[in-house]
Amino acid sequence: MLLLCSSSMFAQNMLKKWYISGGVHAVNHPSVRGFGEGLTDGDNWSFVPPLSQISVARTLNRSFAVDLQASVGEIDNKRLMIDNEYMVLVGLGLRYRFANGYILKETSWFDPYLRLGANYHRMPYRGLEFNPVVYGDDGSGNQVPVSGVIDVWGDALENGAVAQNDHFAISGGLGMNFWIWPKIGINLEAQYVAVPAIKSDYIDFFQAKAGLAFRFGKNDRDKDGIVDEEDECPDTWGLAEFNGCPDTDGDKIPDHLDKCPEEACPNGEETDEYYCEEGCKKMKEKPVDPIEPIEPIEVIKEISFNDVLFEFDSSVLTGDSTEKVKEAAAIIQSQSGNYFVDGFADSDGSEAYNLNLSRKRAQAVKDALVKEGVDANRLEVRAFGEQYPKCTNETPEGRACNRRVVVLERY
């Protein structure tokens, strides 16, 4: 496997489809022992000068990109103590980008990614066999290896595999891009390369790369003809006049600013029934016909028949009411003129019911006045139901106040 670490001034993202980087690379064979032992020791690395590695990548979507990488150069395999051999590593890779709009912003200057790759690897091992080590006497009584492979750590490499010149290798690692300018960056990668055919880590290695990165190309994810860099709604088909955002209801207000995007209501439109605001219809309050007030009259006697005079839902006078009726009758008989007997009700019940109830109450008072000697022709019954409340209908006391009959001079 290949661990790859890269730093780029600008990373490829959905705003630029294509990406290319190039620079230097280095390999480390000894540190695969123990997976990282001596990884930071510079003596374990074999460095290749600039323009020895190149990567070309293309974005697939927000999160994924594919790439083609190539690394060449004369290197040392310091684990097997092989010097100055020409190495080639060419492979296809799949990247998962963290600057995808879900984890980091797509336009983030910091653009890390994971990479997996499949590679062609050439290194002239010339049929090196990892057979069991055979030891012999060096003439001084010391046992030394006569055949087989001993690495720089003194370990015997003897699994029976044979290292040819050409191999299939797999790689995996981490990259980081740092975007400093819109189209230029620095790329650092580190990855681990493994050769499955050897069945051990004998010729595996770490590779580190560093270089300049460049990105270019335009993208239009929603296919509306407006490139994503200039599209305010890059994932939704839209109109040029709204910078790439849609206007579903056609009211000249783009959907992201329209609180009612499926109901056309252009700002400024107004009728007798509604006006438009933020793309929505706002209904106007219907004008209420004013109630024509009854002309002021001189009240001869006003008797408020509250809960003492009328119980709830009743038009029968109580005992206390009789005395008030007698008092009103005496006043009417002492005066000339005719009179209204006006009935009112509270708001409990339907409007029609309360109108009828107020009429019954007024009629009950008229009948009582006639019984006390008032000429019936001088009295006219009127019913107003819930209209003209004297008190609030929100409390029991207020509703009792509104269950009343008023006697006043006819105008």
Disulfide bonds with the S-S distance in Angstrom:
Cys233-Cys245 1.97
Cys260-Cys280 1.91
Cys265-Cys276 1.78
Cys391-Cys401 2.04
